[in-house]
Amino acid sequence: MLGLIGLMYLSVDPETQYTVDEVMESPEEFENEEVHIRGIVKFDSVNNASHTFVVQGNLFELSVKFTDIAVPDGFGEGKTIAIKGHLSEDSSGWLLTANEIQTGCPSKYETE
């Protein structure tokens, strides 16, 4: 049993989670790749008609589009969230097209 558990941990590829600020310092490095970002949903930015919102860090903000995914319980303005998606640039700036949004206790996303 211990061997099976050990093998399971070795086969799991840990996913790096970045802050909005870390990604937006050099967004070109993450362009057209799946990235896992955490930040705070900006107040007055959620637009359910266009399925967009803004996630913010301490220095930067990033627009997020969530067209084809369900928004989890606990999602709301001012809440810390984690988003998996693809980063791309268009005429209006950088956009993260989300394929997953996670919510939870803010301490869950803080580094030790």
C-alpha positions as CSV (number, residue, x, y, z in Angstrom):
1,M,0.0,0.0,0.0
2,L,2.8,2.5,0.9
3,G,4.5,1.7,-2.4
4,L,1.3,2.4,-4.3
5,I,0.9,5.8,-2.5
6,G,4.5,6.6,-3.2
7,L,4.1,5.8,-6.9
8,M,1.0,8.0,-7.0
9,Y,2.9,11.0,-5.6
10,L,5.7,10.5,-8.0
11,S,3.4,10.4,-11.0
12,V,1.5,13.6,-10.1
13,D,2.9,16.6,-11.9
14,P,2.5,19.6,-9.5
15,E,1.0,22.6,-11.1
16,T,2.5,25.9,-10.6
17,Q,0.1,28.6,-9.5
18,Y,1.1,32.2,-10.3
19,T,-0.3,35.5,-9.0
20,V,-1.7,38.1,-11.4
21,D,1.3,40.3,-10.8
22,E,3.8,37.4,-11.6
23,V,2.1,36.7,-14.9
24,M,1.5,40.3,-16.0
25,E,5.2,41.3,-15.3
26,S,6.0,39.2,-18.5
27,P,2.8,38.0,-20.1
28,E,4.5,37.1,-23.3
29,E,6.1,34.1,-21.5
30,F,2.7,32.6,-20.8
31,E,1.0,33.6,-24.1
32,N,-1.1,30.8,-25.7
33,E,-0.3,28.4,-22.9
34,E,-2.5,27.1,-20.1
35,V,-1.7,29.0,-16.9
36,H,-3.0,28.7,-13.3
37,I,-3.5,32.2,-11.8
38,R,-4.8,33.4,-8.5
39,G,-6.1,36.9,-7.6
40,I,-9.0,38.9,-6.4
41,V,-12.2,39.5,-8.4
42,K,-12.3,43.3,-8.9
43,F,-15.3,45.1,-7.5
44,D,-17.8,46.2,-10.2
45,S,-16.1,44.1,-12.9
46,V,-18.3,41.1,-13.2
47,N,-20.4,41.3,-16.4
48,N,-22.7,38.2,-16.7
49,A,-24.0,39.4,-20.1
50,S,-20.5,39.2,-21.7
51,H,-19.2,36.5,-19.3
52,T,-16.2,38.6,-18.2
53,F,-14.6,40.0,-15.1
54,V,-11.3,41.4,-14.0
55,V,-9.0,39.7,-11.6
56,Q,-6.4,41.9,-9.8
57,G,-3.2,41.5,-8.0
58,N,-1.3,44.2,-6.1
59,L,0.0,46.0,-9.2
60,F,-1.7,44.5,-12.2
61,E,-5.2,43.5,-13.5
62,L,-6.2,40.9,-16.0
63,S,-9.5,40.5,-17.9
64,V,-11.0,37.0,-17.7
65,K,-13.6,35.5,-20.1
66,F,-15.6,32.6,-18.7
67,T,-18.1,31.7,-21.5
68,D,-18.2,27.9,-21.4
69,I,-17.7,27.1,-17.7
70,A,-19.9,27.1,-14.6
71,V,-19.1,29.6,-11.9
72,P,-18.6,27.9,-8.6
73,D,-20.3,28.7,-5.3
74,G,-18.3,31.3,-3.4
75,F,-17.4,33.3,-6.5
76,G,-18.0,37.0,-6.1
77,E,-16.4,40.4,-6.2
78,G,-13.7,40.9,-3.7
79,K,-13.1,37.1,-3.4
80,T,-9.8,35.3,-3.9
81,I,-10.0,32.8,-6.7
82,A,-7.8,30.5,-8.8
83,I,-8.3,30.3,-12.5
84,K,-7.0,27.9,-15.1
85,G,-7.0,29.1,-18.7
86,H,-5.2,30.3,-21.8
87,L,-3.6,33.7,-21.9
88,S,-3.7,35.6,-25.2
89,E,-3.4,39.2,-26.4
90,D,-5.9,41.0,-28.6
91,S,-6.5,44.6,-29.6
92,S,-7.8,45.5,-26.1
93,G,-5.0,43.9,-24.2
94,W,-4.3,40.6,-22.4
95,L,-7.2,38.2,-21.8
96,L,-7.4,34.9,-19.9
97,T,-9.9,32.6,-21.3
98,A,-10.9,30.4,-18.3
99,N,-11.6,26.7,-18.5
100,E,-11.8,26.3,-14.7
101,I,-12.5,28.7,-11.8
102,Q,-11.9,27.6,-8.2
103,T,-12.9,29.3,-5.0
104,G,-12.1,28.7,-1.4
105,C,-10.6,30.1,1.7
106,P,-8.0,32.8,0.8
107,S,-5.4,31.0,3.0
108,K,-5.7,28.0,0.7
109,Y,-4.0,30.0,-2.0
110,E,-1.3,31.7,0.0
111,T,2.3,30.4,-0.1
112,E,3.9,29.3,3.1
